């Protein structure tokens, strides 16, 4: 089963635009979708493969390919009525890691009404974030009416390296009214931050969530963040989930324990 799913992933990652849960299945979407596939059936070793591959893809997607003299051209294309040209400009300006490019993307974000395009702008901003950009993205995560935009905001904040965003990501993950895809993306973002106690408490609460997908995600996140450094707390928690009523949760706990050397 794991081998089959891994082959599906290798095909899936070559696709540029797929709609899933109201979000674009791009780099951020791949990981959440695949965490569901592997996590929900307890295939945690598959998750490790995916994280390694996603790390490689992230390096490819964020590589700078816009020369300074072309930034002006892309800023002009950003204002184009041609959607494909606009989307291409958004992507290239994001990769440019240029202050002027970032400023223009923020202007587009505030002026743009279409959620799909705003979401792409938010993702592009993940490459180069200053304090103003981070503040804007956090606000979108909390207040935007589009799940697509909130999803992209959670994805983007995973790369901000600004510890001040952690409370907002925790709030999103624990929000029962939030779309599951957005919650999972917030969880993935949290794994990029230091092992703070507040993050531990967040996933501790997630272990008892009514939704088994959230419980599986909490098992995975706790293991990834704290498994190597805080086994005394993590192992008893995982053992307790071996009695969970859902098979997917039991399998996730069992395989995580095996990874930690507990048979």
Secondary structure as a PSIPRED ss2 file (coil, helix, strand):
# PSIPRED VFORMAT (PSIPRED V4.0)

   1 X C   1.000  0.000  0.000
   2 X H   0.000  1.000  0.000
   3 X H   0.000  1.000  0.000
   4 X H   0.000  1.000  0.000
   5 X H   0.000  1.000  0.000
   6 X H   0.000  1.000  0.000
   7 X H   0.000  1.000  0.000
   8 X H   0.000  1.000  0.000
   9 X H   0.000  1.000  0.000
  10 X H   0.000  1.000  0.000
  11 X H   0.000  1.000  0.000
  12 X H   0.000  1.000  0.000
  13 X C   1.000  0.000  0.000
  14 X C   1.000  0.000  0.000
  15 X C   1.000  0.000  0.000
  16 X C   1.000  0.000  0.000
  17 X C   1.000  0.000  0.000
  18 X C   1.000  0.000  0.000
  19 X E   0.000  0.000  1.000
  20 X E   0.000  0.000  1.000
  21 X C   1.000  0.000  0.000
  22 X C   1.000  0.000  0.000
  23 X E   0.000  0.000  1.000
  24 X E   0.000  0.000  1.000
  25 X C   1.000  0.000  0.000
  26 X C   1.000  0.000  0.000
  27 X H   0.000  1.000  0.000
  28 X H   0.000  1.000  0.000
  29 X H   0.000  1.000  0.000
  30 X H   0.000  1.000  0.000
  31 X H   0.000  1.000  0.000
  32 X H   0.000  1.000  0.000
  33 X H   0.000  1.000  0.000
  34 X H   0.000  1.000  0.000
  35 X H   0.000  1.000  0.000
  36 X H   0.000  1.000  0.000
  37 X H   0.000  1.000  0.000
  38 X H   0.000  1.000  0.000
  39 X H   0.000  1.000  0.000
  40 X H   0.000  1.000  0.000
  41 X C   1.000  0.000  0.000
  42 X C   1.000  0.000  0.000
  43 X C   1.000  0.000  0.000
  44 X H   0.000  1.000  0.000
  45 X H   0.000  1.000  0.000
  46 X H   0.000  1.000  0.000
  47 X H   0.000  1.000  0.000
  48 X H   0.000  1.000  0.000
  49 X H   0.000  1.000  0.000
  50 X H   0.000  1.000  0.000
  51 X H   0.000  1.000  0.000
  52 X H   0.000  1.000  0.000
  53 X H   0.000  1.000  0.000
  54 X H   0.000  1.000  0.000
  55 X H   0.000  1.000  0.000
  56 X H   0.000  1.000  0.000
  57 X H   0.000  1.000  0.000
  58 X H   0.000  1.000  0.000
  59 X H   0.000  1.000  0.000
  60 X H   0.000  1.000  0.000
  61 X H   0.000  1.000  0.000
  62 X C   1.000  0.000  0.000
  63 X C   1.000  0.000  0.000
  64 X C   1.000  0.000  0.000
  65 X C   1.000  0.000  0.000
  66 X C   1.000  0.000  0.000
  67 X C   1.000  0.000  0.000
  68 X H   0.000  1.000  0.000
  69 X H   0.000  1.000  0.000
  70 X H   0.000  1.000  0.000
  71 X H   0.000  1.000  0.000
  72 X H   0.000  1.000  0.000
  73 X H   0.000  1.000  0.000
  74 X H   0.000  1.000  0.000
  75 X H   0.000  1.000  0.000
  76 X H   0.000  1.000  0.000
  77 X H   0.000  1.000  0.000
  78 X H   0.000  1.000  0.000
  79 X C   1.000  0.000  0.000
  80 X C   1.000  0.000  0.000
  81 X C   1.000  0.000  0.000
  82 X C   1.000  0.000  0.000
  83 X H   0.000  1.000  0.000
  84 X H   0.000  1.000  0.000
  85 X H   0.000  1.000  0.000
  86 X H   0.000  1.000  0.000
  87 X H   0.000  1.000  0.000
  88 X H   0.000  1.000  0.000
  89 X H   0.000  1.000  0.000
  90 X H   0.000  1.000  0.000
  91 X H   0.000  1.000  0.000
  92 X H   0.000  1.000  0.000
  93 X H   0.000  1.000  0.000
  94 X H   0.000  1.000  0.000
  95 X H   0.000  1.000  0.000
  96 X H   0.000  1.000  0.000
  97 X C   1.000  0.000  0.000
  98 X C   1.000  0.000  0.000
  99 X H   0.000  1.000  0.000
 100 X H   0.000  1.000  0.000
 101 X H   0.000  1.000  0.000
 102 X H   0.000  1.000  0.000
 103 X H   0.000  1.000  0.000
 104 X H   0.000  1.000  0.000
 105 X H   0.000  1.000  0.000
 106 X H   0.000  1.000  0.000
 107 X H   0.000  1.000  0.000
 108 X H   0.000  1.000  0.000
 109 X H   0.000  1.000  0.000
 110 X H   0.000  1.000  0.000
 111 X H   0.000  1.000  0.000
 112 X C   1.000  0.000  0.000
 113 X C   1.000  0.000  0.000
 114 X C   1.000  0.000  0.000
 115 X H   0.000  1.000  0.000
 116 X H   0.000  1.000  0.000
 117 X H   0.000  1.000  0.000
 118 X H   0.000  1.000  0.000
 119 X H   0.000  1.000  0.000
 120 X H   0.000  1.000  0.000
 121 X H   0.000  1.000  0.000
 122 X H   0.000  1.000  0.000
 123 X H   0.000  1.000  0.000
 124 X H   0.000  1.000  0.000
 125 X C   1.000  0.000  0.000
 126 X C   1.000  0.000  0.000
 127 X C   1.000  0.000  0.000
 128 X C   1.000  0.000  0.000
 129 X C   1.000  0.000  0.000
 130 X C   1.000  0.000  0.000
 131 X H   0.000  1.000  0.000
 132 X H   0.000  1.000  0.000
 133 X H   0.000  1.000  0.000
 134 X H   0.000  1.000  0.000
 135 X H   0.000  1.000  0.000
 136 X H   0.000  1.000  0.000
 137 X H   0.000  1.000  0.000
 138 X H   0.000  1.000  0.000
 139 X H   0.000  1.000  0.000
 140 X H   0.000  1.000  0.000
 141 X H   0.000  1.000  0.000
 142 X H   0.000  1.000  0.000
 143 X H   0.000  1.000  0.000
 144 X C   1.000  0.000  0.000
 145 X C   1.000  0.000  0.000
 146 X C   1.000  0.000  0.000
 147 X H   0.000  1.000  0.000
 148 X H   0.000  1.000  0.000
 149 X H   0.000  1.000  0.000
 150 X H   0.000  1.000  0.000
 151 X H   0.000  1.000  0.000
 152 X H   0.000  1.000  0.000
 153 X H   0.000  1.000  0.000
 154 X H   0.000  1.000  0.000
 155 X H   0.000  1.000  0.000
 156 X H   0.000  1.000  0.000
 157 X H   0.000  1.000  0.000
 158 X C   1.000  0.000  0.000
 159 X C   1.000  0.000  0.000
 160 X C   1.000  0.000  0.000
 161 X C   1.000  0.000  0.000
 162 X C   1.000  0.000  0.000
 163 X H   0.000  1.000  0.000
 164 X H   0.000  1.000  0.000
 165 X H   0.000  1.000  0.000
 166 X H   0.000  1.000  0.000
 167 X H   0.000  1.000  0.000
 168 X H   0.000  1.000  0.000
 169 X H   0.000  1.000  0.000
 170 X H   0.000  1.000  0.000
 171 X H   0.000  1.000  0.000
 172 X H   0.000  1.000  0.000
 173 X H   0.000  1.000  0.000
 174 X H   0.000  1.000  0.000
 175 X C   1.000  0.000  0.000
 176 X C   1.000  0.000  0.000
 177 X C   1.000  0.000  0.000
 178 X C   1.000  0.000  0.000
 179 X C   1.000  0.000  0.000
 180 X H   0.000  1.000  0.000
 181 X H   0.000  1.000  0.000
 182 X H   0.000  1.000  0.000
 183 X H   0.000  1.000  0.000
 184 X H   0.000  1.000  0.000
 185 X H   0.000  1.000  0.000
 186 X H   0.000  1.000  0.000
 187 X H   0.000  1.000  0.000
 188 X H   0.000  1.000  0.000
 189 X H   0.000  1.000  0.000
 190 X H   0.000  1.000  0.000
 191 X C   1.000  0.000  0.000
 192 X C   1.000  0.000  0.000
 193 X C   1.000  0.000  0.000
 194 X C   1.000  0.000  0.000
 195 X C   1.000  0.000  0.000
 196 X C   1.000  0.000  0.000
 197 X H   0.000  1.000  0.000
 198 X H   0.000  1.000  0.000
 199 X H   0.000  1.000  0.000
 200 X H   0.000  1.000  0.000
 201 X H   0.000  1.000  0.000
 202 X H   0.000  1.000  0.000
 203 X H   0.000  1.000  0.000
 204 X H   0.000  1.000  0.000
 205 X H   0.000  1.000  0.000
 206 X H   0.000  1.000  0.000
 207 X C   1.000  0.000  0.000
 208 X C   1.000  0.000  0.000
 209 X C   1.000  0.000  0.000
 210 X C   1.000  0.000  0.000
 211 X C   1.000  0.000  0.000
 212 X H   0.000  1.000  0.000
 213 X H   0.000  1.000  0.000
 214 X H   0.000  1.000  0.000
 215 X H   0.000  1.000  0.000
 216 X H   0.000  1.000  0.000
 217 X H   0.000  1.000  0.000
 218 X H   0.000  1.000  0.000
 219 X H   0.000  1.000  0.000
 220 X H   0.000  1.000  0.000
 221 X H   0.000  1.000  0.000
 222 X H   0.000  1.000  0.000
 223 X H   0.000  1.000  0.000
 224 X H   0.000  1.000  0.000
 225 X H   0.000  1.000  0.000
 226 X H   0.000  1.000  0.000
 227 X C   1.000  0.000  0.000
 228 X C   1.000  0.000  0.000
 229 X C   1.000  0.000  0.000
 230 X C   1.000  0.000  0.000
 231 X H   0.000  1.000  0.000
 232 X H   0.000  1.000  0.000
 233 X H   0.000  1.000  0.000
 234 X H   0.000  1.000  0.000
 235 X H   0.000  1.000  0.000
 236 X H   0.000  1.000  0.000
 237 X H   0.000  1.000  0.000
 238 X H   0.000  1.000  0.000
 239 X H   0.000  1.000  0.000
 240 X H   0.000  1.000  0.000
 241 X H   0.000  1.000  0.000
 242 X H   0.000  1.000  0.000
 243 X H   0.000  1.000  0.000
 244 X C   1.000  0.000  0.000
 245 X C   1.000  0.000  0.000
 246 X C   1.000  0.000  0.000
 247 X H   0.000  1.000  0.000
 248 X H   0.000  1.000  0.000
 249 X H   0.000  1.000  0.000
 250 X H   0.000  1.000  0.000
 251 X H   0.000  1.000  0.000
 252 X H   0.000  1.000  0.000
 253 X H   0.000  1.000  0.000
 254 X H   0.000  1.000  0.000
 255 X H   0.000  1.000  0.000
 256 X H   0.000  1.000  0.000
 257 X H   0.000  1.000  0.000
 258 X H   0.000  1.000  0.000
 259 X H   0.000  1.000  0.000
 260 X C   1.000  0.000  0.000
 261 X C   1.000  0.000  0.000
 262 X C   1.000  0.000  0.000
 263 X C   1.000  0.000  0.000
